[in-house]
């Protein structure tokens, strides 16, 4: 059924086929807002030109924010069709009840263009129906009473509804038919979102679980909580925006603190390359069988009177090309005990370049630092093992290979 207000007739703001925007009430009448019309509800209307040569009867939703009556469905018009009339001048529009609103429609077939809560009595089966619309958008005719005609009758009002997946005698007369579930049935999960207290089992030959996120800065998130507080969340398609060439929407494992605060992403798998990024140390309790190549990136240090700091977290290998004699090698950072580190020292095209000062973080033992190759464009490789004892964690010198070219 539609909704009703009294005494509403207004002049539309414009002609044409657009929705009716309220301009002003005609003399002796009111606008929808003055009569108490509620935004979001459906109202019937009759629109007519001043000379009555053009008219239209239909219904649509009233929007209070824009003071507009939508022309969603046209039932009749002066052209004998159900299309919107192209008014040549701004019409007068009244909100009126129609015959379909004033009682139960009686026929052997379902009425056309029903509205929520419309009533229809099927004179063939004797069933009384109501047009039921769900919040999710689905709508249908639902039999609510009757059954004295030639068709199959409904179950009586005291039939047993389903409650928590089982028949519950006398629980309620609401939704008494056996193909309905009582509103308080906790064995069902609401489609619009709910919390389950039992396990979810998908019994299918090829079971699947698919999440469909919106395009843009969105993510498919599958989380694990403890006591309602986040612990581990797997993100199948993260917030990285897709930019073509298979980029964005990467796979991420996110970890959380005792308080549910994100501690970062220890693992990221990139959709475009398939590369796996480990943000933390990898602790392996068994052998690693590498089918390809396992390597550490070679970090390039910047030459200067003091060479740039070697950040070992970027790789266990580094190189520097000396451009003058008397260079200083500063203390490296993020050294891990037990790791082996390699430093390539390269002479420029002139040669004779030296590192005369090594930070105490480099331990060359009793023999002291080695003498580097002096020839132009030669390269030496120094090997170190990180060991924490005595004077602390240092890169302990293991040896040098000289004169590569």
Secondary structure as GFF3:
##gff-version 3
##sequence-region A 1 405
A	DSSP	beta_strand	9	12	.	.	.	ID=ss1
A	DSSP	beta_strand	20	25	.	.	.	ID=ss2
A	DSSP	beta_strand	42	48	.	.	.	ID=ss3
A	DSSP	beta_strand	55	63	.	.	.	ID=ss4
A	DSSP	beta_strand	68	69	.	.	.	ID=ss5
A	DSSP	beta_strand	73	77	.	.	.	ID=ss6
A	DSSP	beta_strand	92	95	.	.	.	ID=ss7
A	DSSP	three_ten_helix	99	101	.	.	.	ID=ss8
A	DSSP	beta_strand	105	107	.	.	.	ID=ss9
A	DSSP	beta_strand	119	122	.	.	.	ID=ss10
A	DSSP	beta_strand	127	133	.	.	.	ID=ss11
A	DSSP	beta_strand	139	146	.	.	.	ID=ss12
A	DSSP	beta_strand	161	163	.	.	.	ID=ss13
A	DSSP	beta_strand	166	168	.	.	.	ID=ss14
A	DSSP	beta_strand	221	226	.	.	.	ID=ss15
A	DSSP	beta_strand	229	236	.	.	.	ID=ss16
A	DSSP	beta_strand	251	255	.	.	.	ID=ss17
A	DSSP	beta_strand	267	269	.	.	.	ID=ss18
A	DSSP	beta_strand	276	278	.	.	.	ID=ss19
A	DSSP	beta_strand	298	300	.	.	.	ID=ss20
A	DSSP	beta_strand	306	307	.	.	.	ID=ss21
A	DSSP	three_ten_helix	312	314	.	.	.	ID=ss22
A	DSSP	beta_strand	317	322	.	.	.	ID=ss23
A	DSSP	beta_strand	327	329	.	.	.	ID=ss24
A	DSSP	beta_strand	340	347	.	.	.	ID=ss25
A	DSSP	beta_strand	355	358	.	.	.	ID=ss26
A	DSSP	beta_strand	362	363	.	.	.	ID=ss27
A	DSSP	beta_strand	379	389	.	.	.	ID=ss28
A	DSSP	beta_strand	392	404	.	.	.	ID=ss29
###
